[in-house]
Amino acid sequence: MAVHLEFWNLCKGFSVLVFQIIFFAVNIRESLLRSSDTC
């Protein structure tokens, strides 16, 4: 049971990390598009 719980925590942490990376990349892309529009 403990191993299963650790695996579940690892999966949750990994999905949160992936979500943060995607959110960060989208924000960078939006700001780049915005700055290229003003040029």
PDB file of N, CA, C and O in Angstrom:
ATOM      1  N   MET A   1       0.835  -1.210   0.000  1.00  0.00           N
ATOM      2  CA  MET A   1       0.000   0.000   0.000  1.00  0.00           C
ATOM      3  C   MET A   1       0.871   1.262   0.000  1.00  0.00           C
ATOM      4  O   MET A   1       0.576   2.229  -0.702  1.00  0.00           O
ATOM      5  N   ALA A   2       1.933   1.239   0.787  1.00  0.00           N
ATOM      6  CA  ALA A   2       2.791   2.424   0.875  1.00  0.00           C
ATOM      7  C   ALA A   2       3.454   2.717  -0.473  1.00  0.00           C
ATOM      8  O   ALA A   2       3.606   3.874  -0.863  1.00  0.00           O
ATOM      9  N   VAL A   3       3.843   1.652  -1.175  1.00  0.00           N
ATOM     10  CA  VAL A   3       4.484   1.840  -2.478  1.00  0.00           C
ATOM     11  C   VAL A   3       3.492   2.467  -3.455  1.00  0.00           C
ATOM     12  O   VAL A   3       3.842   3.356  -4.232  1.00  0.00           O
ATOM     13  N   HIS A   4       2.254   1.990  -3.403  1.00  0.00           N
ATOM     14  CA  HIS A   4       1.220   2.531  -4.288  1.00  0.00           C
ATOM     15  C   HIS A   4       0.989   4.012  -3.998  1.00  0.00           C
ATOM     16  O   HIS A   4       0.805   4.811  -4.917  1.00  0.00           O
ATOM     17  N   LEU A   5       1.001   4.373  -2.705  1.00  0.00           N
ATOM     18  CA  LEU A   5       0.781   5.763  -2.320  1.00  0.00           C
ATOM     19  C   LEU A   5       1.929   6.642  -2.815  1.00  0.00           C
ATOM     20  O   LEU A   5       1.702   7.748  -3.306  1.00  0.00           O
ATOM     21  N   GLU A   6       3.164   6.145  -2.685  1.00  0.00           N
ATOM     22  CA  GLU A   6       4.315   6.917  -3.157  1.00  0.00           C
ATOM     23  C   GLU A   6       4.238   7.117  -4.663  1.00  0.00           C
ATOM     24  O   GLU A   6       4.528   8.201  -5.170  1.00  0.00           O
ATOM     25  N   PHE A   7       3.844   6.063  -5.375  1.00  0.00           N
ATOM     26  CA  PHE A   7       3.725   6.150  -6.831  1.00  0.00           C
ATOM     27  C   PHE A   7       2.670   7.178  -7.218  1.00  0.00           C
ATOM     28  O   PHE A   7       2.853   7.935  -8.171  1.00  0.00           O
ATOM     29  N   TRP A   8       1.560   7.202  -6.473  1.00  0.00           N
ATOM     30  CA  TRP A   8       0.482   8.144  -6.747  1.00  0.00           C
ATOM     31  C   TRP A   8       0.949   9.578  -6.505  1.00  0.00           C
ATOM     32  O   TRP A   8       0.627  10.479  -7.279  1.00  0.00           O
ATOM     33  N   ASN A   9       1.713   9.787  -5.422  1.00  0.00           N
ATOM     34  CA  ASN A   9       2.240  11.119  -5.127  1.00  0.00           C
ATOM     35  C   ASN A   9       3.209  11.560  -6.225  1.00  0.00           C
ATOM     36  O   ASN A   9       3.229  12.727  -6.618  1.00  0.00           O
ATOM     37  N   LEU A  10       4.007  10.614  -6.712  1.00  0.00           N
ATOM     38  CA  LEU A  10       4.956  10.923  -7.777  1.00  0.00           C
ATOM     39  C   LEU A  10       4.207  11.334  -9.035  1.00  0.00           C
ATOM     40  O   LEU A  10       4.581  12.304  -9.694  1.00  0.00           O
ATOM     41  N   CYS A  11       3.153  10.601  -9.370  1.00  0.00           N
ATOM     42  CA  CYS A  11       2.350  10.922 -10.561  1.00  0.00           C
ATOM     43  C   CYS A  11       1.704  12.299 -10.419  1.00  0.00           C
ATOM     44  O   CYS A  11       1.683  13.083 -11.368  1.00  0.00           O
ATOM     45  N   LYS A  12       1.177  12.588  -9.226  1.00  0.00           N
ATOM     46  CA  LYS A  12       0.546  13.898  -9.017  1.00  0.00           C
ATOM     47  C   LYS A  12       1.565  15.016  -9.162  1.00  0.00           C
ATOM     48  O   LYS A  12       1.299  16.030  -9.808  1.00  0.00           O
ATOM     49  N   GLY A  13       2.733  14.827  -8.560  1.00  0.00           N
ATOM     50  CA  GLY A  13       3.779  15.841  -8.645  1.00  0.00           C
ATOM     51  C   GLY A  13       4.245  16.049 -10.080  1.00  0.00           C
ATOM     52  O   GLY A  13       4.518  17.176 -10.492  1.00  0.00           O
ATOM     53  N   PHE A  14       4.335  14.961 -10.838  1.00  0.00           N
ATOM     54  CA  PHE A  14       4.792  15.041 -12.224  1.00  0.00           C
ATOM     55  C   PHE A  14       3.766  15.773 -13.084  1.00  0.00           C
ATOM     56  O   PHE A  14       4.132  16.599 -13.921  1.00  0.00           O
ATOM     57  N   SER A  15       2.489  15.476 -12.880  1.00  0.00           N
ATOM     58  CA  SER A  15       1.453  16.140 -13.677  1.00  0.00           C
ATOM     59  C   SER A  15       1.394  17.633 -13.354  1.00  0.00           C
ATOM     60  O   SER A  15       1.164  18.455 -14.241  1.00  0.00           O
ATOM     61  N   VAL A  16       1.601  17.977 -12.090  1.00  0.00           N
ATOM     62  CA  VAL A  16       1.627  19.387 -11.698  1.00  0.00           C
ATOM     63  C   VAL A  16       2.807  20.089 -12.365  1.00  0.00           C
ATOM     64  O   VAL A  16       2.682  21.221 -12.832  1.00  0.00           O
ATOM     65  N   LEU A  17       3.957  19.406 -12.404  1.00  0.00           N
ATOM     66  CA  LEU A  17       5.148  19.978 -13.030  1.00  0.00           C
ATOM     67  C   LEU A  17       4.915  20.209 -14.516  1.00  0.00           C
ATOM     68  O   LEU A  17       5.252  21.268 -15.045  1.00  0.00           O
ATOM     69  N   VAL A  18       4.338  19.218 -15.187  1.00  0.00           N
ATOM     70  CA  VAL A  18       4.054  19.342 -16.621  1.00  0.00           C
ATOM     71  C   VAL A  18       3.069  20.486 -16.864  1.00  0.00           C
ATOM     72  O   VAL A  18       3.225  21.248 -17.818  1.00  0.00           O
ATOM     73  N   PHE A  19       2.061  20.608 -16.006  1.00  0.00           N
ATOM     74  CA  PHE A  19       1.072  21.674 -16.150  1.00  0.00           C
ATOM     75  C   PHE A  19       1.741  23.039 -16.015  1.00  0.00           C
ATOM     76  O   PHE A  19       1.438  23.961 -16.771  1.00  0.00           O
ATOM     77  N   GLN A  20       2.666  23.167 -15.035  1.00  0.00           N
ATOM     78  CA  GLN A  20       3.360  24.434 -14.835  1.00  0.00           C
ATOM     79  C   GLN A  20       4.231  24.768 -16.036  1.00  0.00           C
ATOM     80  O   GLN A  20       4.296  25.925 -16.453  1.00  0.00           O
ATOM     81  N   ILE A  21       4.909  23.754 -16.602  1.00  0.00           N
ATOM     82  CA  ILE A  21       5.778  23.991 -17.760  1.00  0.00           C
ATOM     83  C   ILE A  21       4.949  24.450 -18.957  1.00  0.00           C
ATOM     84  O   ILE A  21       5.333  25.384 -19.660  1.00  0.00           O
ATOM     85  N   ILE A  22       3.812  23.794 -19.186  1.00  0.00           N
ATOM     86  CA  ILE A  22       2.948  24.183 -20.311  1.00  0.00           C
ATOM     87  C   ILE A  22       2.417  25.603 -20.104  1.00  0.00           C
ATOM     88  O   ILE A  22       2.413  26.409 -21.035  1.00  0.00           O
ATOM     89  N   PHE A  23       1.974  25.904 -18.890  1.00  0.00           N
ATOM     90  CA  PHE A  23       1.450  27.233 -18.582  1.00  0.00           C
ATOM     91  C   PHE A  23       2.525  28.294 -18.810  1.00  0.00           C
ATOM     92  O   PHE A  23       2.247  29.355 -19.369  1.00  0.00           O
ATOM     93  N   PHE A  24       3.775  28.002 -18.367  1.00  0.00           N
ATOM     94  CA  PHE A  24       4.897  28.912 -18.526  1.00  0.00           C
ATOM     95  C   PHE A  24       5.208  29.142 -20.004  1.00  0.00           C
ATOM     96  O   PHE A  24       5.437  30.274 -20.429  1.00  0.00           O
ATOM     97  N   ALA A  25       5.215  28.046 -20.791  1.00  0.00           N
ATOM     98  CA  ALA A  25       5.519  28.152 -22.219  1.00  0.00           C
ATOM     99  C   ALA A  25       4.454  28.968 -22.945  1.00  0.00           C
ATOM    100  O   ALA A  25       4.773  29.773 -23.820  1.00  0.00           O
ATOM    101  N   VAL A  26       3.192  28.760 -22.585  1.00  0.00           N
ATOM    102  CA  VAL A  26       2.102  29.520 -23.211  1.00  0.00           C
ATOM    103  C   VAL A  26       2.240  31.003 -22.886  1.00  0.00           C
ATOM    104  O   VAL A  26       2.031  31.852 -23.753  1.00  0.00           O
ATOM    105  N   ASN A  27       2.589  31.318 -21.644  1.00  0.00           N
ATOM    106  CA  ASN A  27       2.760  32.723 -21.253  1.00  0.00           C
ATOM    107  C   ASN A  27       3.895  33.360 -22.041  1.00  0.00           C
ATOM    108  O   ASN A  27       3.760  34.493 -22.502  1.00  0.00           O
ATOM    109  N   ILE A  28       5.007  32.657 -22.205  1.00  0.00           N
ATOM    110  CA  ILE A  28       6.143  33.189 -22.962  1.00  0.00           C
ATOM    111  C   ILE A  28       5.740  33.431 -24.410  1.00  0.00           C
ATOM    112  O   ILE A  28       6.076  34.461 -24.995  1.00  0.00           O
ATOM    113  N   ARG A  29       5.008  32.460 -24.990  1.00  0.00           N
ATOM    114  CA  ARG A  29       4.588  32.592 -26.379  1.00  0.00           C
ATOM    115  C   ARG A  29       3.657  33.783 -26.557  1.00  0.00           C
ATOM    116  O   ARG A  29       3.764  34.523 -27.535  1.00  0.00           O
ATOM    117  N   GLU A  30       2.742  33.966 -25.607  1.00  0.00           N
ATOM    118  CA  GLU A  30       1.814  35.103 -25.683  1.00  0.00           C
ATOM    119  C   GLU A  30       2.576  36.425 -25.617  1.00  0.00           C
ATOM    120  O   GLU A  30       2.294  37.342 -26.388  1.00  0.00           O
ATOM    121  N   SER A  31       3.532  36.523 -24.707  1.00  0.00           N
ATOM    122  CA  SER A  31       4.277  37.772 -24.559  1.00  0.00           C
ATOM    123  C   SER A  31       5.160  38.022 -25.781  1.00  0.00           C
ATOM    124  O   SER A  31       5.343  39.169 -26.188  1.00  0.00           O
ATOM    125  N   LEU A  32       5.708  36.956 -26.366  1.00  0.00           N
ATOM    126  CA  LEU A  32       6.519  37.116 -27.570  1.00  0.00           C
ATOM    127  C   LEU A  32       5.655  37.606 -28.732  1.00  0.00           C
ATOM    128  O   LEU A  32       6.064  38.489 -29.485  1.00  0.00           O
ATOM    129  N   LEU A  33       4.472  37.035 -28.872  1.00  0.00           N
ATOM    130  CA  LEU A  33       3.563  37.469 -29.941  1.00  0.00           C
ATOM    131  C   LEU A  33       3.165  38.924 -29.729  1.00  0.00           C
ATOM    132  O   LEU A  33       3.079  39.696 -30.684  1.00  0.00           O
ATOM    133  N   ARG A  34       2.927  39.288 -28.498  1.00  0.00           N
ATOM    134  CA  ARG A  34       2.518  40.654 -28.187  1.00  0.00           C
ATOM    135  C   ARG A  34       3.650  41.631 -28.502  1.00  0.00           C
ATOM    136  O   ARG A  34       3.414  42.700 -29.064  1.00  0.00           O
ATOM    137  N   SER A  35       4.887  41.258 -28.136  1.00  0.00           N
ATOM    138  CA  SER A  35       6.019  42.161 -28.378  1.00  0.00           C
ATOM    139  C   SER A  35       6.324  42.260 -29.873  1.00  0.00           C
ATOM    140  O   SER A  35       6.746  43.314 -30.349  1.00  0.00           O
ATOM    141  N   SER A  36       6.112  41.158 -30.624  1.00  0.00           N
ATOM    142  CA  SER A  36       6.376  41.206 -32.064  1.00  0.00           C
ATOM    143  C   SER A  36       5.300  42.042 -32.770  1.00  0.00           C
ATOM    144  O   SER A  36       5.551  42.618 -33.829  1.00  0.00           O
ATOM    145  N   ASP A  37       4.096  42.105 -32.175  1.00  0.00           N
ATOM    146  CA  ASP A  37       3.038  42.919 -32.774  1.00  0.00           C
ATOM    147  C   ASP A  37       3.360  44.411 -32.663  1.00  0.00           C
ATOM    148  O   ASP A  37       3.044  45.186 -33.565  1.00  0.00           O
ATOM    149  N   THR A  38       3.990  44.808 -31.552  1.00  0.00           N
ATOM    150  CA  THR A  38       4.272  46.223 -31.333  1.00  0.00           C
ATOM    151  C   THR A  38       5.427  46.701 -32.201  1.00  0.00           C
ATOM    152  O   THR A  38       5.533  47.896 -32.476  1.00  0.00           O
ATOM    153  N   CYS A  39       6.294  45.792 -32.638  1.00  0.00           N
ATOM    154  CA  CYS A  39       7.442  46.197 -33.455  1.00  0.00           C
ATOM    155  C   CYS A  39       6.994  46.759 -34.802  1.00  0.00           C
ATOM    156  O   CYS A  39       7.830  47.149 -35.617  1.00  0.00           O
TER     157      CYS A  39
END
